[in-house]
């Protein structure tokens, strides 16, 4: 039973390029969360998705960032025209369907470095 | 004011000591409370979760929730060097459409 899979584990992009981060949830999980973690800081909520729906994107920057969770395939966090301040670890978590999101399991993260 | 406050530490204790980690929160709608452990350069790992007020025990770990004070705790008994990590509290409301909010994490070091 594979856990939450994120790829790539490390991603280096030059300023102005696009970054695509992928997250495959655990089997049977239909809820996906994306979080950003800066060095020595906690997890900052970005977006919460269910299959084909964005439930809460209150933590997403208004520009350059987008997320999707299609019916088939992984969830994608897309950052356009990256800047140095986007360098961080991006974590994805998934949880099973239910009345409350109490058990969210995390992937190992994608460490984005913008040079 | 942050929704969830957590002392960042670092906290250093000798092996075998009892460790107490705490969080406070401001949103009285939170009903589910979780504790995660994160090793350096790894993803957070769910340790345990509790619903509403009360205690929950799992091996050497005990989670406590006091909703009247908006205060949650994690106790680690007989601490081991392998417990050295960052511990994050997290919480959410009783809804399938609610996001999970995390504290900033407390860095814990257990000295052999």
gemmi code that builds the backbone of each chain (N, CA, C; Angstrom):
import gemmi

chains = {
    "A": [
        ("UNK", (0.859, -1.187, 0.000), (0.000, 0.000, 0.000), (0.893, 1.234, 0.000)),
        ("UNK", (1.113, 1.793, -1.181), (2.013, 2.924, -1.291), (1.420, 4.122, -0.583)),
        ("UNK", (2.296, 4.932, -0.052), (1.855, 6.161, 0.591), (1.631, 7.241, -0.438)),
        ("UNK", (1.595, 8.480, 0.039), (1.443, 9.623, -0.853), (2.751, 9.812, -1.611)),
        ("UNK", (2.655, 9.863, -2.918), (3.856, 9.960, -3.745), (3.953, 11.349, -4.359)),
        ("UNK", (5.092, 11.979, -4.139), (5.325, 13.279, -4.736), (6.538, 13.198, -5.653)),
        ("UNK", (6.450, 13.840, -6.779), (7.625, 13.944, -7.635), (7.602, 15.243, -8.420)),
        ("UNK", (8.785, 15.751, -8.732), (10.075, 15.199, -8.324), (10.369, 15.518, -6.855)),
        ("UNK", (11.364, 14.891, -6.284), (11.758, 15.198, -4.901), (12.510, 16.511, -4.832)),
        ("UNK", (13.281, 16.777, -5.866), (14.035, 18.030, -5.935), (13.831, 18.620, -7.315)),
        ("UNK", (13.648, 19.936, -7.352), (13.404, 20.616, -8.620), (14.149, 21.945, -8.597)),
        ("UNK", (14.951, 22.170, -9.619), (15.675, 23.429, -9.741), (15.153, 24.147, -10.977)),
        ("UNK", (14.770, 25.377, -10.791), (14.269, 26.184, -11.900), (14.956, 27.548, -11.881)),
        ("UNK", (15.151, 28.093, -13.073), (15.653, 29.459, -13.189), (14.479, 30.425, -13.071)),
        ("UNK", (14.779, 31.613, -12.609), (13.746, 32.642, -12.499), (13.012, 32.802, -13.831)),
        ("UNK", (11.703, 32.850, -13.770), (10.899, 33.010, -14.971), (10.385, 31.720, -15.577)),
        ("UNK", (10.957, 30.582, -15.163), (10.484, 29.296, -15.681), (9.242, 28.836, -14.933)),
        ("UNK", (8.682, 27.746, -15.407), (7.506, 27.163, -14.757), (7.929, 25.943, -13.940)),
        ("UNK", (7.268, 25.762, -12.811), (7.492, 24.562, -11.993), (6.186, 23.786, -11.896)),
        ("UNK", (6.281, 22.468, -12.120), (5.121, 21.587, -11.991), (5.422, 20.526, -10.947)),
        ("UNK", (4.625, 20.489, -9.912), (4.816, 19.545, -8.825), (3.640, 18.562, -8.842)),
        ("UNK", (3.959, 17.273, -8.718), (2.914, 16.250, -8.828), (2.711, 15.521, -7.508)),
        ("UNK", (1.478, 15.129, -7.288), (1.125, 14.419, -6.062), (0.112, 13.332, -6.382)),
        ("UNK", (0.489, 12.089, -6.096), (-0.457, 10.972, -6.229), (-0.912, 10.573, -4.832)),
        ("UNK", (-2.199, 10.717, -4.529), (-2.675, 10.410, -3.177), (-2.640, 8.910, -2.908)),
        ("UNK", (-2.813, 8.577, -1.651), (-2.917, 7.170, -1.266), (-4.152, 6.549, -1.915)),
        ("UNK", (-4.096, 5.249, -2.119), (-5.210, 4.539, -2.731), (-6.471, 4.742, -1.892)),
        ("UNK", (-7.551, 5.103, -2.566), (-8.817, 5.301, -1.861), (-9.025, 6.706, -1.334)),
        ("UNK", (-7.987, 7.539, -1.389), (-8.107, 8.914, -0.904), (-8.556, 9.836, -2.028)),
        ("UNK", (-9.512, 10.692, -1.717), (-10.036, 11.595, -2.750), (-9.845, 13.061, -2.377)),
        ("UNK", (-9.175, 13.305, -1.238), (-8.926, 14.680, -0.806), (-7.426, 14.932, -0.845)),
        ("UNK", (-7.056, 16.071, -1.390), (-5.639, 16.431, -1.497), (-5.434, 17.850, -0.976)),
        ("UNK", (-4.374, 18.020, -0.211), (-3.989, 19.330, 0.318), (-2.565, 19.637, -0.130)),
        ("UNK", (-2.316, 20.890, -0.400), (-0.947, 21.345, -0.673), (-0.547, 22.353, 0.404)),
        ("UNK", (0.679, 22.174, 0.900), (1.244, 23.069, 1.896), (2.631, 23.497, 1.452)),
        ("UNK", (3.030, 24.674, 1.891), (4.391, 25.175, 1.628), (5.096, 25.331, 2.969)),
        ("UNK", (6.353, 24.957, 2.990), (7.150, 25.076, 4.219), (8.469, 25.761, 3.897)),
        ("UNK", (8.654, 26.913, 4.506), (9.930, 27.620, 4.393), (10.868, 27.088, 5.467)),
        ("UNK", (12.186, 27.246, 5.297), (13.140, 26.742, 6.301), (12.801, 27.243, 7.691)),
        ("UNK", (12.798, 26.349, 8.668), (12.563, 26.673, 10.076), (11.154, 27.210, 10.343)),
        ("UNK", (10.235, 26.975, 9.416), (8.866, 27.431, 9.627), (7.890, 26.264, 9.527)),
        ("UNK", (6.648, 26.534, 9.951), (5.616, 25.511, 9.900), (5.039, 25.365, 8.510)),
        ("UNK", (4.004, 24.564, 8.418), (3.333, 24.298, 7.152), (2.252, 25.346, 6.904)),
        ("UNK", (2.361, 26.004, 5.774), (1.380, 27.030, 5.422), (0.404, 26.450, 4.411)),
        ("UNK", (-0.856, 26.452, 4.749), (-1.883, 25.920, 3.870), (-1.937, 26.712, 2.564)),
        ("UNK", (-2.050, 25.976, 1.459), (-2.189, 26.639, 0.162), (-3.574, 26.371, -0.441)),
        ("UNK", (-3.873, 25.070, -0.646), (-5.111, 24.742, -1.351), (-5.572, 23.354, -0.946)),
        ("UNK", (-6.896, 23.186, -0.984), (-7.526, 21.901, -0.648), (-8.423, 21.533, -1.823)),
        ("UNK", (-8.195, 20.327, -2.356), (-8.945, 19.893, -3.528), (-9.588, 18.533, -3.284)),
        ("UNK", (-10.732, 18.340, -3.864), (-11.312, 17.024, -4.034), (-11.352, 16.764, -5.542)),
        ("UNK", (-11.617, 15.547, -5.929), (-11.568, 15.198, -7.354), (-12.343, 16.234, -8.194)),
        ("UNK", (-11.637, 16.859, -9.101), (-12.192, 17.816, -10.070), (-12.757, 19.089, -9.419)),
        ("UNK", (-12.515, 19.298, -8.153), (-13.045, 20.492, -7.484), (-12.001, 21.134, -6.584)),
        ("UNK", (-11.942, 22.449, -6.619), (-11.154, 23.203, -5.644), (-12.094, 23.587, -4.517)),
        ("UNK", (-11.806, 23.083, -3.299), (-12.685, 23.332, -2.168), (-12.298, 24.616, -1.449)),
        ("UNK", (-11.020, 24.843, -1.280), (-10.546, 26.011, -0.546), (-9.186, 26.398, -1.095)),
        ("UNK", (-9.090, 27.553, -1.672), (-7.795, 28.014, -2.193), (-7.378, 29.308, -1.507)),
        ("UNK", (-7.814, 29.487, -0.281), (-7.575, 30.748, 0.419), (-6.097, 30.993, 0.709)),
        ("UNK", (-5.272, 29.958, 0.656), (-3.852, 30.130, 0.922), (-2.991, 30.278, -0.323)),
        ("UNK", (-3.595, 30.260, -1.455), (-2.848, 30.353, -2.712), (-2.579, 31.819, -3.045)),
        ("UNK", (-1.353, 32.138, -3.421), (-1.096, 33.488, -3.938), (-2.014, 33.765, -5.135)),
        ("UNK", (-2.397, 35.009, -5.262), (-3.403, 35.366, -6.282), (-2.873, 35.190, -7.697)),
        ("UNK", (-1.591, 35.321, -7.873), (-1.027, 35.232, -9.211), (0.008, 34.122, -9.272)),
        ("UNK", (0.171, 33.571, -10.435), (1.223, 32.622, -10.824), (1.004, 31.199, -10.297)),
        ("UNK", (0.186, 31.012, -9.290), (-0.021, 29.694, -8.701), (-1.384, 29.136, -9.103)),
        ("UNK", (-1.407, 27.841, -9.425), (-2.665, 27.165, -9.704), (-2.540, 25.705, -9.311)),
        ("UNK", (-3.682, 25.075, -9.067), (-3.679, 23.669, -8.682), (-4.872, 22.982, -9.307)),
        ("UNK", (-4.697, 21.695, -9.569), (-5.793, 20.902, -10.112), (-5.687, 19.476, -9.587)),
        ("UNK", (-6.818, 18.802, -9.571), (-6.879, 17.392, -9.182), (-7.897, 16.757, -10.125)),
        ("UNK", (-7.421, 16.290, -11.285), (-8.350, 15.781, -12.297), (-8.961, 14.442, -11.897)),
        ("UNK", (-9.950, 14.044, -12.650), (-10.630, 12.777, -12.393), (-9.639, 11.609, -12.457)),
        ("UNK", (-8.736, 11.683, -13.416), (-7.702, 10.663, -13.549), (-6.332, 11.330, -13.418)),
        ("UNK", (-5.427, 10.660, -12.745), (-4.073, 11.185, -12.658), (-3.816, 11.948, -11.376)),
        ("UNK", (-2.575, 12.404, -11.226), (-2.172, 13.051, -9.981), (-2.698, 14.480, -9.864)),
        ("UNK", (-2.596, 15.006, -8.673), (-2.832, 16.432, -8.476), (-1.577, 17.181, -8.910)),
        ("UNK", (-1.767, 18.348, -9.487), (-0.656, 19.156, -9.974), (-0.710, 20.530, -9.316)),
        ("UNK", (0.425, 20.954, -8.771), (0.597, 22.340, -8.326), (1.525, 23.003, -9.331)),
        ("UNK", (1.052, 24.066, -9.920), (1.787, 24.720, -10.992), (2.161, 26.133, -10.565)),
        ("UNK", (3.429, 26.458, -10.730), (3.909, 27.798, -10.418), (4.518, 28.368, -11.690)),
        ("UNK", (3.915, 29.425, -12.181), (4.426, 30.057, -13.401), (5.401, 31.175, -13.047)),
        ("UNK", (6.341, 31.406, -13.935), (7.299, 32.517, -13.800), (7.876, 32.567, -12.387)),
        ("UNK", (8.525, 31.503, -11.986), (9.011, 31.388, -10.609), (9.986, 32.509, -10.265)),
        ("UNK", (9.955, 32.882, -8.979), (10.886, 33.880, -8.431), (11.618, 33.231, -7.263)),
        ("UNK", (12.695, 33.878, -6.804), (13.524, 33.299, -5.734), (12.693, 33.023, -4.485)),
        ("UNK", (11.719, 33.863, -4.221), (10.890, 33.681, -3.028), (10.012, 32.448, -3.061)),
        ("UNK", (9.913, 31.795, -4.225), (9.126, 30.558, -4.318), (9.920, 29.350, -3.824)),
        ("UNK", (11.213, 29.527, -3.593), (12.041, 28.418, -3.109), (11.537, 27.966, -1.749)),
        ("UNK", (11.178, 26.707, -1.648), (10.596, 26.156, -0.421), (10.394, 24.667, -0.628)),
        ("UNK", (9.964, 23.994, 0.451), (9.506, 22.611, 0.337), (7.988, 22.638, 0.195)),
        ("UNK", (7.498, 21.918, -0.783), (6.052, 21.859, -1.014), (5.595, 20.438, -0.682)),
        ("UNK", (4.665, 20.362, 0.252), (4.162, 19.073, 0.695), (2.724, 18.889, 0.261)),
        ("UNK", (2.437, 17.666, -0.113), (1.087, 17.262, -0.446), (0.625, 16.262, 0.610)),
        ("UNK", (-0.646, 16.340, 0.962), (-1.236, 15.367, 1.874), (-2.539, 14.876, 1.273)),
        ("UNK", (-2.927, 13.667, 1.634), (-4.222, 13.153, 1.174), (-4.974, 12.547, 2.343)),
        ("UNK", (-6.291, 12.529, 2.226), (-7.130, 11.918, 3.255), (-8.307, 11.224, 2.576)),
        ("UNK", (-8.871, 10.245, 3.282), (-9.988, 9.502, 2.677), (-11.262, 10.330, 2.720)),
        ("UNK", (-12.257, 9.981, 1.908), (-13.533, 10.699, 1.966), (-14.198, 10.443, 3.305)),
        ("UNK", (-14.924, 11.418, 3.781), (-15.596, 11.269, 5.063), (-16.154, 12.599, 5.519)),
        ("UNK", (-16.728, 12.581, 6.699), (-17.384, 13.796, 7.172), (-16.404, 14.789, 7.771)),
        ("UNK", (-15.215, 14.366, 8.085), (-14.220, 15.291, 8.644), (-12.832, 14.847, 8.243)),
        ("UNK", (-11.964, 15.791, 8.047), (-10.602, 15.481, 7.595), (-9.684, 15.340, 8.792)),
        ("UNK", (-9.657, 14.164, 9.353), (-8.898, 13.968, 10.581), (-7.587, 13.238, 10.362)),
        ("UNK", (-7.481, 12.487, 9.306), (-6.262, 11.722, 9.074), (-5.701, 12.078, 7.711)),
        ("UNK", (-4.822, 13.035, 7.695), (-4.162, 13.424, 6.458), (-2.743, 12.882, 6.474)),
        ("UNK", (-2.361, 12.190, 5.426), (-1.037, 11.581, 5.329), (-0.221, 12.336, 4.292)),
        ("UNK", (1.020, 12.604, 4.661), (1.863, 13.451, 3.836), (2.824, 12.665, 2.967)),
        ("UNK", (3.163, 13.251, 1.824), (4.268, 12.772, 1.025), (5.581, 13.305, 1.554)),
        ("UNK", (6.668, 12.975, 0.870), (8.008, 13.384, 1.312), (8.378, 14.778, 0.840)),
        ("UNK", (7.513, 15.369, 0.019), (7.739, 16.747, -0.361), (8.546, 16.912, -1.637)),
        ("UNK", (8.394, 18.065, -2.253), (9.235, 18.483, -3.375), (9.965, 19.745, -2.942)),
        ("UNK", (11.285, 19.694, -3.025), (12.076, 20.871, -2.657), (12.414, 21.654, -3.906)),
        ("UNK", (11.801, 22.816, -4.000), (11.987, 23.683, -5.149), (13.062, 24.717, -4.850)),
        ("UNK", (14.017, 24.809, -5.734), (15.058, 25.830, -5.637), (15.006, 26.670, -6.896)),
        ("UNK", (14.869, 27.959, -6.719), (14.850, 28.881, -7.857), (16.187, 29.617, -7.878)),
        ("UNK", (16.870, 29.506, -8.994), (18.206, 30.133, -9.095), (18.191, 31.291, -10.104)),
    ],
    "B": [
        ("UNK", (-3.394, 37.979, 14.895), (-3.177, 36.806, 15.741), (-3.312, 35.539, 14.905)),
        ("UNK", (-2.314, 34.631, 15.040), (-2.387, 33.378, 14.321), (-3.508, 32.521, 14.879)),
        ("UNK", (-4.085, 31.686, 14.023), (-5.137, 30.774, 14.488), (-4.586, 29.735, 15.451)),
        ("UNK", (-3.346, 29.299, 15.212), (-2.712, 28.278, 16.046), (-1.327, 28.774, 16.449)),
        ("UNK", (-1.047, 28.772, 17.735), (0.241, 29.229, 18.251), (0.986, 28.056, 18.873)),
        ("UNK", (2.272, 27.962, 18.545), (3.090, 26.875, 19.086), (4.484, 27.407, 19.343)),
        ("UNK", (5.016, 27.141, 20.512), (6.357, 27.584, 20.865), (7.369, 26.855, 19.987)),
        ("UNK", (8.200, 27.574, 19.242), (9.112, 26.906, 18.312), (10.275, 26.181, 18.965)),
        ("UNK", (10.520, 26.440, 20.265), (11.663, 25.823, 20.922), (12.945, 26.521, 20.486)),
        ("UNK", (14.090, 25.821, 20.445), (14.200, 24.375, 20.617), (14.070, 23.953, 22.079)),
        ("UNK", (13.628, 22.718, 22.257), (13.477, 22.115, 23.563), (14.446, 20.941, 23.654)),
        ("UNK", (15.307, 20.959, 24.673), (16.297, 19.912, 24.839), (16.124, 19.261, 26.205)),
        ("UNK", (15.949, 17.942, 26.240), (15.736, 17.227, 27.501), (16.605, 15.973, 27.506)),
        ("UNK", (16.932, 15.447, 28.698), (17.722, 14.209, 28.745), (16.868, 12.994, 28.430)),
        ("UNK", (17.500, 11.969, 27.941), (16.819, 10.710, 27.647), (16.083, 10.199, 28.881)),
        ("UNK", (14.862, 9.714, 28.669), (14.062, 9.192, 29.767), (13.132, 10.206, 30.395)),
        ("UNK", (13.314, 11.476, 30.088), (12.460, 12.519, 30.664), (11.066, 12.490, 30.042)),
        ("UNK", (10.124, 13.119, 30.739), (8.786, 13.324, 30.182), (8.786, 14.665, 29.452)),
        ("UNK", (8.308, 14.637, 28.225), (8.277, 15.846, 27.406), (6.843, 16.342, 27.305)),
        ("UNK", (6.673, 17.638, 27.413), (5.357, 18.256, 27.254), (5.416, 19.276, 26.119)),
        ("UNK", (4.596, 19.089, 25.123), (4.520, 20.012, 23.983), (3.105, 20.577, 23.933)),
        ("UNK", (2.988, 21.871, 23.607), (1.689, 22.525, 23.734), (1.377, 23.419, 22.547)),
        ("UNK", (0.084, 23.621, 22.345), (-0.413, 24.581, 21.360), (-1.637, 25.279, 21.926)),
        ("UNK", (-1.814, 26.524, 21.537), (-3.052, 27.231, 21.827), (-3.687, 27.628, 20.503)),
        ("UNK", (-4.980, 27.852, 20.533), (-5.673, 28.216, 19.302), (-6.767, 29.223, 19.608)),
        ("UNK", (-7.240, 29.888, 18.588), (-8.223, 30.950, 18.785), (-9.602, 30.606, 18.237)),
        ("UNK", (-9.678, 29.667, 17.299), (-10.950, 29.351, 16.649), (-11.696, 28.280, 17.448)),
        ("UNK", (-12.773, 28.671, 18.099), (-13.517, 27.730, 18.943), (-14.247, 26.655, 18.119)),
        ("UNK", (-14.284, 26.811, 16.800), (-14.946, 25.809, 15.951), (-14.077, 24.574, 15.735)),
        ("UNK", (-12.795, 24.652, 16.040), (-11.926, 23.482, 15.880), (-12.416, 22.360, 16.791)),
        ("UNK", (-12.491, 21.152, 16.206), (-12.960, 20.010, 16.988), (-12.044, 18.805, 16.882)),
        ("UNK", (-11.246, 18.738, 15.823), (-10.316, 17.633, 15.674), (-8.897, 18.174, 15.825)),
        ("UNK", (-8.117, 17.464, 16.614), (-6.788, 17.951, 16.949), (-5.781, 16.839, 16.682)),
        ("UNK", (-4.730, 17.170, 15.965), (-3.755, 16.184, 15.529), (-2.338, 16.582, 15.935)),
        ("UNK", (-1.496, 15.581, 16.079), (-0.070, 15.812, 16.294), (0.714, 15.065, 15.219)),
        ("UNK", (1.657, 15.790, 14.607), (2.530, 15.223, 13.598), (3.976, 15.327, 14.068)),
        ("UNK", (4.787, 14.383, 13.624), (6.222, 14.415, 13.866), (6.901, 14.552, 12.515)),
        ("UNK", (7.901, 15.420, 12.465), (8.624, 15.639, 11.214), (10.118, 15.565, 11.466)),
        ("UNK", (10.752, 14.584, 10.847), (12.209, 14.501, 10.880), (12.765, 15.416, 9.803)),
        ("UNK", (14.030, 15.777, 9.985), (14.659, 16.725, 9.080), (14.573, 16.256, 7.629)),
        ("UNK", (14.092, 17.126, 6.770), (14.002, 16.901, 5.323), (13.063, 15.743, 4.955)),
        ("UNK", (12.114, 15.466, 5.855), (11.109, 14.434, 5.581), (9.722, 15.052, 5.660)),
        ("UNK", (8.708, 14.297, 5.196), (7.333, 14.741, 5.333), (6.820, 14.512, 6.736)),
        ("UNK", (5.828, 15.299, 7.170), (5.232, 15.085, 8.502), (4.543, 13.723, 8.568)),
        ("UNK", (4.628, 13.124, 9.753), (4.046, 11.806, 9.994), (2.973, 11.954, 11.074)),
        ("UNK", (1.766, 11.475, 10.791), (0.678, 11.584, 11.757), (0.941, 10.669, 12.953)),
        ("UNK", (0.958, 11.249, 14.160), (1.151, 10.466, 15.380), (-0.191, 10.022, 15.955)),
        ("UNK", (-1.094, 10.976, 16.125), (-2.394, 10.651, 16.686), (-3.343, 11.822, 16.538)),
        ("UNK", (-4.635, 11.540, 16.641), (-5.601, 12.629, 16.622), (-6.659, 12.367, 17.685)),
        ("UNK", (-7.271, 13.444, 18.167), (-8.313, 13.364, 19.169), (-9.484, 14.224, 18.733)),
        ("UNK", (-10.636, 13.852, 19.214), (-11.853, 14.595, 18.913), (-12.344, 15.279, 20.172)),
        ("UNK", (-12.602, 16.571, 20.072), (-13.127, 17.373, 21.166), (-12.196, 17.306, 22.388)),
        ("UNK", (-12.733, 17.473, 23.565), (-11.914, 17.497, 24.776), (-11.638, 16.089, 25.283)),
        ("UNK", (-10.565, 15.954, 26.054), (-10.269, 14.664, 26.654), (-8.850, 14.231, 26.372)),
        ("UNK", (-8.551, 13.005, 26.764), (-7.219, 12.424, 26.611), (-7.262, 11.239, 25.664)),
        ("UNK", (-6.128, 10.990, 25.025), (-5.969, 9.802, 24.211), (-4.547, 9.315, 24.363)),
        ("UNK", (-4.392, 8.035, 24.599), (-3.069, 7.475, 24.845), (-2.726, 6.460, 23.761)),
        ("UNK", (-1.447, 6.486, 23.334), (-0.972, 5.516, 22.350), (0.489, 5.234, 22.671)),
        ("UNK", (0.712, 4.139, 23.377), (2.077, 3.794, 23.767), (2.661, 4.847, 24.701)),
        ("UNK", (3.792, 5.412, 24.314), (4.440, 6.429, 25.161), (3.861, 7.823, 24.951)),
        ("UNK", (2.912, 7.961, 24.061), (2.358, 9.273, 23.712), (0.945, 9.442, 24.282)),
        ("UNK", (0.709, 10.632, 24.850), (-0.624, 10.987, 25.339), (-0.978, 12.362, 24.807)),
        ("UNK", (-2.150, 12.458, 24.168), (-2.646, 13.740, 23.687), (-3.769, 14.203, 24.586)),
        ("UNK", (-3.752, 15.496, 24.911), (-4.768, 16.085, 25.780), (-5.364, 17.293, 25.095)),
        ("UNK", (-6.673, 17.440, 25.207), (-7.355, 18.596, 24.640), (-8.215, 19.238, 25.718)),
        ("UNK", (-8.065, 20.530, 25.896), (-8.902, 21.312, 26.805), (-9.563, 22.406, 25.972)),
        ("UNK", (-10.764, 22.138, 25.503), (-11.431, 23.093, 24.624), (-11.827, 24.362, 25.372)),
        ("UNK", (-12.089, 24.262, 26.669), (-12.491, 25.459, 27.411), (-11.360, 26.477, 27.459)),
        ("UNK", (-10.122, 25.980, 27.458), (-8.956, 26.872, 27.483), (-8.339, 27.046, 26.106)),
        ("UNK", (-8.864, 26.329, 25.118), (-8.302, 26.334, 23.756), (-6.810, 25.983, 23.821)),
        ("UNK", (-6.539, 24.822, 24.418), (-5.169, 24.432, 24.731), (-5.044, 22.938, 24.500)),
        ("UNK", (-4.031, 22.521, 23.723), (-3.803, 21.101, 23.537), (-2.363, 20.762, 23.880)),
        ("UNK", (-2.152, 19.520, 24.291), (-0.824, 19.083, 24.715), (-0.519, 17.703, 24.169)),
        ("UNK", (0.766, 17.444, 24.010), (1.270, 16.109, 23.699), (2.342, 15.786, 24.724)),
        ("UNK", (2.177, 14.652, 25.407), (3.167, 14.203, 26.377), (3.887, 12.975, 25.821)),
        ("UNK", (5.190, 12.969, 25.973), (6.001, 11.824, 25.566), (6.681, 11.287, 26.814)),
        ("UNK", (6.383, 10.044, 27.171), (7.015, 9.425, 28.345), (8.257, 8.662, 27.911)),
        ("UNK", (9.183, 8.514, 28.849), (10.402, 7.733, 28.584), (11.005, 8.135, 27.229)),
        ("UNK", (11.281, 9.407, 27.082), (11.740, 9.923, 25.791), (13.049, 9.262, 25.349)),
        ("UNK", (13.153, 9.063, 24.046), (14.303, 8.398, 23.429), (14.982, 9.345, 22.440)),
        ("UNK", (16.281, 9.161, 22.191), (16.945, 9.994, 21.180), (16.225, 9.952, 19.825)),
        ("UNK", (15.587, 8.842, 19.501), (14.862, 8.732, 18.226), (13.605, 9.609, 18.178)),
        ("UNK", (13.215, 10.145, 19.330), (12.084, 11.082, 19.367), (12.498, 12.491, 18.944)),
        ("UNK", (13.790, 12.716, 18.773), (14.271, 14.041, 18.369), (13.743, 14.372, 16.981)),
        ("UNK", (12.953, 15.414, 16.899), (12.275, 15.792, 15.655), (11.542, 17.101, 15.910)),
        ("UNK", (10.870, 17.577, 14.895), (9.963, 18.717, 15.069), (8.541, 18.185, 15.191)),
        ("UNK", (7.822, 18.664, 16.188), (6.454, 18.217, 16.433), (5.485, 19.348, 16.080)),
        ("UNK", (4.524, 19.024, 15.240), (3.557, 20.020, 14.778), (2.160, 19.644, 15.269)),
        ("UNK", (1.477, 20.610, 15.861), (0.074, 20.390, 16.146), (-0.737, 20.846, 14.927)),
        ("UNK", (-1.925, 20.281, 14.800), (-2.788, 20.635, 13.675), (-4.229, 20.483, 14.115)),
        ("UNK", (-5.117, 21.212, 13.484), (-6.515, 21.137, 13.884), (-7.437, 21.522, 12.742)),
        ("UNK", (-8.689, 21.076, 12.866), (-9.680, 21.322, 11.833), (-11.068, 21.284, 12.449)),
        ("UNK", (-12.038, 21.792, 11.708), (-13.422, 21.758, 12.179), (-14.088, 20.480, 11.685)),
        ("UNK", (-15.250, 20.202, 12.187), (-15.983, 18.985, 11.828), (-16.707, 19.217, 10.516)),
        ("UNK", (-15.980, 19.034, 9.441), (-16.552, 19.260, 8.113), (-15.651, 18.620, 7.086)),
        ("UNK", (-16.259, 18.049, 6.062), (-15.461, 17.455, 4.995), (-14.872, 18.515, 4.077)),
        ("UNK", (-15.250, 19.764, 4.300), (-14.763, 20.842, 3.422), (-13.813, 21.770, 4.155)),
        ("UNK", (-13.268, 21.338, 5.272), (-12.422, 22.242, 6.056), (-10.952, 21.929, 5.862)),
        ("UNK", (-10.158, 22.954, 5.832), (-8.712, 22.777, 5.726), (-8.137, 22.453, 7.099)),
        ("UNK", (-6.929, 21.894, 7.084), (-6.222, 21.572, 8.321), (-5.197, 22.667, 8.553)),
        ("UNK", (-5.235, 23.250, 9.717), (-4.324, 24.347, 10.071), (-3.255, 23.823, 11.011)),
        ("UNK", (-1.992, 24.184, 10.710), (-0.861, 23.702, 11.491), (-0.255, 24.803, 12.345)),
        ("UNK", (0.291, 24.386, 13.486), (1.176, 25.256, 14.240), (2.531, 25.305, 13.552)),
        ("UNK", (3.404, 26.158, 14.051), (4.707, 26.341, 13.405), (5.703, 25.254, 13.773)),
        ("UNK", (5.365, 24.414, 14.758), (6.240, 23.298, 15.118), (7.179, 23.628, 16.255)),
        ("UNK", (7.450, 22.621, 17.096), (8.432, 22.727, 18.185), (9.554, 21.743, 17.904)),
        ("UNK", (10.776, 22.254, 17.869), (11.919, 21.381, 17.633), (12.354, 20.769, 18.954)),
        ("UNK", (12.371, 19.442, 19.003), (12.699, 18.703, 20.224), (13.989, 17.924, 20.033)),
        ("UNK", (14.851, 17.998, 21.036), (16.098, 17.237, 21.015), (16.202, 16.446, 22.306)),
        ("UNK", (16.419, 15.133, 22.187), (16.575, 14.265, 23.354), (18.059, 13.913, 23.490)),
        ("UNK", (18.657, 14.307, 24.581), (20.093, 14.082, 24.804), (20.312, 12.679, 25.384)),
        ("UNK", (21.217, 11.900, 24.769), (21.488, 10.542, 25.311), (22.104, 10.608, 26.716)),
    ],
}
model = gemmi.Model(1)
for chain_id, residues in chains.items():
    chain = gemmi.Chain(chain_id)
    for i, (resn, *xyz) in enumerate(residues, 1):
        res = gemmi.Residue()
        res.name, res.seqid = resn, gemmi.SeqId(i, " ")
        for name, pos in zip(("N", "CA", "C"), xyz):
            atom = gemmi.Atom()
            atom.name, atom.element = name, gemmi.Element(name[0])
            atom.pos, atom.b_iso = gemmi.Position(*pos), 0.0
            res.add_atom(atom)
        chain.add_residue(res)
    model.add_chain(chain)
structure = gemmi.Structure()
structure.add_model(model)
structure.setup_entities()
